[in-house]
């Protein structure tokens, strides 16, 4: 992250690629294997994710794609994790690389959710069911803004050769994006579907 500070004023796509990568490396996500297996969860059967009943495969990926280091009983540390996720999303979504935006959006949503999940706030870890129960605590407008950026940058011109996991995630984002005219209504839709895949957005 000291290296990131040295290129802070560089706003080229290459600089943002470096900044994006640096955040993940600093948090211990430093090999392709850190991501590939988790992305596969987006396309695996949704009844195997440890939810109460059926659940969103995106929610299952969010349970692993999150920044949750440190003492999360402390509000300042929870804020630090959220700030790290926001920083990663900002850098990655400016990099011009779709998969960077996609992964960082999952981390942004996953971290936001983890930091309001009671089991994490109590200092423990979270199950997918824990996250599922905490989805309603997310600020809808913030969720919607992540959806808007991620969908517009990674899904609107999705190649037919894109991975199954990207197609699945884009389908989830697309449902929410198409359901509302505001960030709040878009966020409400995604939250509803994360809690219950059968939820029908207004």
N, C-alpha and C positions, 0 to 999 in steps of 0.2 A: 504493500500500500504506500510505502515511501516512494516507490517508483511512480505510482499513479500521481502523487502530488507534484512530481517533476514535469508531468505532461498535462497538468490540469488545464492549461490554457489552449491546448491543441484540440480543435473541434473536428478534426478529420475523422472519417469512418475508421481508418486504421487505428487511430488513437483510441477511439471508443471500443474497438475490438480488444485492445490491450487492457483498457480500464475494466471492461466487462469481465475478461478472464481473470484479472488480478483479484477481483472481489471473491470469486469462487475459490481460487487457489488459497487465498488468505483464510477462508472458512473451511478448508480441508477437502473441497471437492475438486481434486486435481487430476483425475484420470477419466477417460471416456467411460470406463466401466462404472464410474459413479453415477452415470446418467442412463446408460442404455438399458440396463435391467429394469430401472424404474419406469422408463418410458413404455416398456412392454406392458406395464400394468394398465395403461390406457386402453389396450385392446384385448385384455384378458377378460374372462367371464365376470360380470359384475357381482355375481352372487358369491364370490370367493374373497371379498375384500374385508371381511370382518365387521360389516355394518349391522345395524338393526334392520333386518329385512334386506331388501335390495339397496344398492347405492351406486352413486356415480363413480365411474372409474377415474375421473379427474380428481375426485375427493381422495381416493386411495393414493394417487400419485402425490397429492399435496401433503399427505401425512409423512412423506419422506422428503419431498422437495420443500424444505423450509430451513431457515436459520433459527436455531434455538439453543445456541451455546450459552454458557454462563449460568448464573443464578437467576432463574426466571421467577423466583418469589419476589424479586426486586423490580419495581416498576421501571427504574432507570435502565435495567438490563433488557427488559422486554422492549423498551423504546429503542435501545441500541440495535436489537435484532431487526426491528421494523425499519429502522433507518438504513441498515445494511441491505435489506431486501429492496428498499426504495432506490438506493444508490445503484445496486446491480441492475434493476429494471430500467433506470434512467440511462445508464451507460449502454446496456445491451440493446435497448430499443432504438438507440442512435447509431448502432454499428452497421446497419444495412444487411445484417445476417438474420434471416428469418428464425432459424433454430435458436439463436441467442435470445431473441425476443420471446420466443415461445417458452423456453426453459425459465428465463428470468421472470416471466409473468406467473408461471406456476409457483416459483419461489416467493414471489410477492404475495400471492393469494395464500399460499401455504403458511407463510410466516405470520401474516395478519391473523389468520385463523388460529394458529397455534398459540399466539400471544393473548388470546381471549378465552382459551380453553381451560376450564378449571383444573384439570389434572396437571397441565403444564404450569399454570400459575402457582400451583401448590408445590412445585419443584420436581414433579415427576415427568413421565413421558406420556404420549397420547396414543390411543388406539384410533382406528378410523371411526369407530362408533362414538368416541369422545368428540372428535371433530364434527361429526354429523349432528350431534346434539348442540354444538356451540355455533353452528352456522348463522343462526338468527342474530347473534351478537355482532356480526360484521357490519360496518357502516356501508349501506347500500351504494351510495354515490362513489365511494372509493373503489368498491368492487367493480362498479360499472365503468369507471374510468380505465381500469386495467383491461377490462373486456374490450372496450372501444379501441384502445391502442393495439392490443395483441391481435384482435380480429382484423383490423384494417391493415396491419403490417404483415401478418403471416397467413391470412386466410382468403383474402379477396381475390387473389390470383394464384391459388394453390395449384401446383403442378400435379398432373395425373400420376407422376412418378414419386410423389411425396410419400413418406412413410405412413404406414397404417396408423401409428400413434398420433402423427400430426393431423391426419384426416379426422380421427376420432375427437381430438381436442378441438379442432376447428368446428366440427359439428356441434359440440357443446357450446362453444363461444357463439357460433352463428345463431343458434336458437335464442340465446339471450339477447344478442345484438339486434335481432329482428323483432324482438318482442316489445321494445320500448322506445320512446322518443327522447328520453332523458337518461343521464347516467344513473340516476336513482332507480328508475323503472327497469333498466337493463340489469343493474345489480340485484334488484329484487328477484328478477327472473332466474339469474344464475344461482342465487342463494336457495331459491325454492327447489331447483333441480339438483343442487348438491345434496340437499337434505333428503330429497325423494325424487328419483329419476322419472317417476310417473307424473310429477307435478306439471300442470298445464299453465303456462304463463298467460296472464290476462291479455 
